């Protein structure tokens, strides 16, 4: 287990993504994945009001938590601000969205509540004051930011400190072996401020599973088509190195990709999703795979 930054949340080394629940995985399929994940020791599920067509993912997760009686031993993260049904980070919207999420999740508290993206049209004092009110009311335990620039994240943390508000404890950025902009400005800030990072698109929209090697491999599925942008010379070199490391450990390319990310400074747990328990197997394996310092460096150099 890994402690999330300065919080008391102790979480598994793989954050299960709930973005597929109610989208490419129906409720029975989602239940099967959640059952397999928790049976393997997992305890950390990431969702959002946006996922599953707006509320669908939260509803499925809430139904599962109730049916299995697992609310007390699963860390639940959800988000507000990106869904067109409840857009933005105004105090009014945050309050209403939180109540909606609590109802769909069938719970009285959210362990980790994210601003899904920055809202430059709303003063940070208003946004952070609304989040702080939820924390003080016991409806939210900790706060997170997703899709923030380093400048805006620093401003938000400073605003919280100046006003005595609960501050963002974690960051959820776009970060993986082929998307490394996070390392430039955000990583130093996260480390300096004692935050933890939970990267999304940890497998680069499916590319880092090794499933897509040529453009002919990319299908019309809603997920696979996103991987096409990585099918170039750089992508081929990365896959070749991943193949070599995976063969050395007798694991999959996806397992190595997630292990590399988990071993990066400031990263607590990568976020990855699965539509079936079979797809989950390689993701779970990454938690116990410890790459050598040389392997981590070689993968970093190739990308």
N, C-alpha and C positions, 0 to 999 in steps of 0.2 A: 504494500500500500504506500501511497505518497501523500504527504500533507500539502494542501493547496496554499502556497504562500504563507501568509500570516494568519490564515483562518484555522479553525479546528476541524475542517473537513478532511477526512482521511479517505482517499479514493484509490481505486484500482488504476493500473497503468494504461488502460485503454478506456477512453470515454466513448460509450456507445452512442452513435448518432441516431436520433429519431426522425431525421428528415424523410426517410423512406416510409415511415408508418402512415398509412392512409394515402400514400402516393403509389409507389411500386410494390408495396407490401400491404395486403389487407389485414384485418384484425387477427384472424387465426395465424397467418404467417408472422405477424409482428409478435404475437404471444409466444410462438415457437422460438423466435430469436431471443426474446427477453428471457425466456426460460433457460435457454442454452447459455446465455451470457452470465446470468446469475449463478447457474450451476457450476460454471467455471471459476467463480469467485468475483465476478464483476459486480460493481455496486454504484455505477455512475452513468446516468442517462441524460443526454442533451436533446432538448426539443425547443420549439418556439411556437408562438401563436400563429405564425405564418404557415407552418408545415402542415401537410395533409389537406391542402386546399383551404386553410384557415380554420384552425382549431381541431382538425381531424387527428393529428398526431398526439396532441395533448389528451384528447378524449380516449384514444386507444391506450396510452400509457396509464391514464387514470383508471380505466377499466381493469387493466392488468394488475396494477398496484392493489386495487380493492379485491380482485378475485384471488390473488395469491397471498394477500396479507403482508406485503413487503414494504409498506411505506416507511416504516421506521429504520430499515436497513438499506435503503436505496437513496443515494444523493440525486435529487432532481434539479436539473437546470432548465430554465426556459427563458424566453426573450420577449421584448416589446419594442415596437418602433418601426418595423419594416413592412408589416402586413397592411395592405391598403384598407382593410376593414377597420383597423385602429392605427393610423399612421402617426408618426412623430413622437416626440418626447415631452410634450406639454404635461404639466402636473395633472390636469384633468384626464388626459388620455392614459397616463401611467396608472393612475388610481383605478380607472375603469378596466383597463386591460389586465391588471393584476387580479382583480376580482373575477374576471372572466376565466383567467388561467387557473385560479384556485378552484373554481367550480368544475372546469373540465378535468382537471387533475384529481378531483375528489379529495382534496387535502386542505389543511388549514394553514400550511406554510410552504413556501418555495425555498429550497436550500440555496440556490444561486440564481439570481435574476439579472439578466443582461439588458443593457441598451443594445439592441440588435445592430444599430448603426448610429452614427452621430447625427444630430439634428441641429444644424447651424442656425435655424430660424427660431429656436427656443433658447433663452438665456440658460447658461449652465447652472446658475443659482436655482432656477425654477426646476430644472430636471433633477438635479442632485438633491434638492430639498424634498421633492416628491418621493424619490427613492429612499431618502433618510426616514421619511414618515412611515414608509412600509416596514423598514427595519425596526423602528421604535415600537411599532404596533405588533411586532412579532409575526408579521405575515411573510417577511423575507428575512433570511439569515445573513446572506452576503450578496454583494453586488459585483457585476462584471461588465466590461465594455467589449464590444465587438466592432470591427471595422472603423477604428479610430486611428487617426494619424498620431505620430509621436507628439506633435505640437499640441493637438487638442487633448490628448490623454494627459499630458503634463499640466495643461490648464485646468482640466477637470479635477485632478488630484489636488492641485493648489487651492482650487475653489472649495473643495470639501474640507481641507485643512483649515482654511481661513474662517469657515462658517461652522465648524464643528459637526459637519455632516459625515455619515458613513461614507467611506471612500471605496472606489473600485478596488477589488482585491485580486481580480484575475483579468486577463486579456485573451480574447479569442480572435486571432488574426488568420489571414490566409498565409499558410506557411507549409512548405514541404521541400523535398529534395530538389525540385526543379523551380520552385517559387521561393526565393530567398531574400526578397526585399526587406522582410521583417528584421533581418540581422543588422541592417544598416543603422536605423535610428530607434526603432522600437525596442529591440533587445537590450541595449544599454540602459534605457529608461526603466524598463521592467525590472532589470536586475538591481538598479540603484534604489528603486522604490519598494522592493520586496514583493512584487507581484508574481503570480504564476501564469504560465502561458498554456493554453489549450488550443492547439492549431486545428482549424477546419480545412477541408479539402486535403487532408493528410496524404491521400493517395493520388493527388493531382487529377481528380475527376475520373479515376480509374486507370490512368496511364501507368502509375507506379505499381499496378498489379502484375504488369508484364503481359497482360492479355492482348494488348494492341501493339502490334509490331509494324504493320504497314497500314496504309489508308484503306486497303481492302478489308481489314479487320474491323473497321469502324462501321457499325450498323446504324439503323435509324432509331434505336432505343433512346429514350430521353437522357440516359446517363452516358452511353458509349460515345455519342457524337461529340461530347465535350472534350474527349481525349485527343482529338485529331490535331489540335494546335501544337501538341508536343512531339509530333512525328516528324522530326528533322534530325540533322546530324548530331546536335547536342543530345537529343533524346536517345538516339541510338547508342551513343557512348555511355550514357548513364545506365541504360538497360544492360549493356554488356558487362559493366562493372557489377551491377546488381546480380546478374546471372552468376558471375564468378563467386561472389560472396555467399549467395544462396546455396550454390552447390557445395561450398566448403562446410556449411552448417547443416546441409540436407533439409533446408526449409524453402519456402516459396519466396519469390521476389517481393510480394506484398509484405510478408513478415519482416524481411530485411529493411524495406522502406520505412515501415513504422518503427522498427527498432532504432534506426538511424535518427529519426525525429525525436523519439522518446529520450535519446541520450544527448540531445542538444542542451546547452545551458539555458536555463529558465523554463524549459518545457516540463510540465508535470505529466501530461497525458495527451497523446494525439486523439483526435475525434475521427472515428470511422464507422460506417454503417454497413449493414448486411441485410439482404432480403430473406435469407435462409440460414438455418444453423450451419449448413455446409460451408457457406461463404464466411461464416464467422470463425471457423477453425483457424485459418491463417492469421486472422486479426488477433485472436487470443494468444497465438504462439509468440507474437512479438513481445509480449509482456515479460516472458522468461528468457528471451534471446538477448544476450549481452555481447555486442560486437566488440572486437578489440579496438584499442586506440588507433592502430594502423588502419583497420578497415573503415572506421568512421572518417579518418582523415582522407583516405583514398576516395571514398564516395563523395566527400565534400569537394575535393579537387576536381573530380569529373563534372560536377555540376556548377 
